Amino acid sequence: MGSEFDRENDAAIRPEEARCGSAILDAGKSPADWVSWLQEYRQINIAERTLREKANRLGACFRIGNAMIITPDQIDEILTEDWKCRSNRTSEARSIGSKAGSNTTAARSPVHIDKARDRLRKLARGTG
């Protein structure tokens, strides 16, 4: 479950005697630990509260009582969540069927307006 990063760096963070053999407990970190690591090693500033909220919203965390543990796979999911949202926005705007209505913001074509006007005139005269 842990990434290559954790196997290389866990020894400095968690001494061998602190490991228990659980992939989640050995590779996972608290939100505060992730915030510190991101700031120190990647110069990424994120508030612990923001990280906790995103983890909760995505279900990308494990809980033991009130404690939260986030694994490397889950931190990847949390960090890529914003990119997924941006790339999916266009698909959300598509209408499905006539109930959704038009999502077109462009002005109507003069050609279509003239054709519609001609059609209404013919109907009014009774020749259409």
C-alpha positions in Angstrom: 0.0 0.0 0.0 2.9 2.4 0.7 4.7 4.2 -2.0 8.5 4.0 -2.7 8.9 7.4 -1.0 7.7 6.0 2.3 10.0 2.9 2.3 13.0 5.2 1.7 12.1 7.9 4.2 10.2 6.1 7.0 13.3 5.1 8.8 14.1 8.7 9.5 10.6 9.5 10.5 9.7 6.3 12.3 12.5 4.2 13.8 12.3 0.5 13.3 11.0 -0.1 16.8 8.0 2.2 16.1 6.8 0.2 13.2 4.1 -2.4 13.8 3.8 -4.1 10.5 0.5 -2.5 9.5 0.7 -0.8 6.1 -1.8 1.8 7.2 -0.2 2.6 10.5 3.4 2.4 9.3 3.0 4.5 6.1 0.1 6.7 7.2 0.6 10.1 8.8 -1.6 12.5 10.7 -2.8 15.6 8.8 -0.4 17.7 10.9 2.5 15.4 9.9 1.6 15.7 6.2 1.3 19.5 6.5 4.8 19.7 8.1 6.3 17.3 5.5 4.7 19.2 2.6 6.0 22.5 3.9 9.5 21.3 4.7 10.3 19.1 1.7 8.0 20.4 -1.1 7.4 24.0 -0.1 3.7 23.5 -0.4 1.7 25.4 2.2 -1.7 24.0 3.1 -3.6 24.4 6.3 -4.2 21.4 8.4 -7.9 22.2 8.5 -8.1 22.3 4.7 -6.3 19.0 4.4 -8.7 17.4 7.0 -11.8 18.8 5.2 -10.7 17.5 1.8 -9.8 14.1 3.3 -13.2 13.9 5.0 -15.1 15.1 1.9 -13.3 12.5 -0.4 -13.3 9.7 2.2 -9.5 9.7 1.7 -8.5 8.9 5.3 -8.7 6.3 8.0 -10.1 7.1 11.5 -9.4 5.6 14.8 -11.7 7.4 17.3 -11.0 11.1 16.7 -7.6 10.5 15.2 -7.2 10.7 11.4 -4.6 8.8 9.4 -3.8 9.6 5.8 -1.8 7.1 3.7 0.4 8.1 0.7 -2.2 6.8 -1.8 -4.8 8.9 0.0 -2.7 12.1 0.0 -2.3 11.6 -3.8 -6.1 11.4 -4.1 -6.5 14.6 -2.0 -3.8 16.6 -3.9 -5.2 15.6 -7.3 -8.8 16.3 -6.4 -8.6 19.9 -7.5 -7.2 19.0 -10.9 -10.0 16.4 -11.5 -12.6 19.1 -10.7 -11.2 21.5 -13.2 -11.0 18.9 -16.0 -14.6 17.7 -15.4 -16.3 21.1 -15.4 -17.1 21.0 -19.1 -18.8 17.7 -18.9 -21.0 18.9 -16.1 -22.4 21.7 -18.2 -23.8 19.4 -20.9 -27.5 19.2 -21.1 -29.3 15.8 -21.2 -32.5 15.8 -23.1 -35.1 18.6 -23.5 -35.8 18.8 -19.7 -32.4 20.3 -19.1 -33.1 23.2 -21.4 -30.5 25.1 -23.4 -27.1 25.9 -22.0 -26.2 28.0 -25.1 -25.2 31.6 -24.4 -24.5 32.6 -28.0 -26.8 35.0 -29.8 -29.4 33.4 -32.2 -28.4 33.3 -35.8 -30.1 35.8 -38.1 -30.6 33.0 -40.7 -32.6 31.0 -38.2 -34.6 34.0 -37.1 -35.5 34.9 -40.7 -36.5 31.2 -41.4 -38.7 31.2 -38.3 -40.3 34.5 -39.2 -41.0 33.2 -42.8 -42.6 30.1 -41.4 -44.8 32.1 -39.0 -46.0 34.4 -41.9 -46.9 31.3 -44.0 -48.8 29.8 -41.1 -50.7 33.1 -40.5 -51.7 33.3 -44.2 -52.7 29.6 -44.1 -50.3 28.6 -46.9 -47.8 26.8 -44.7 
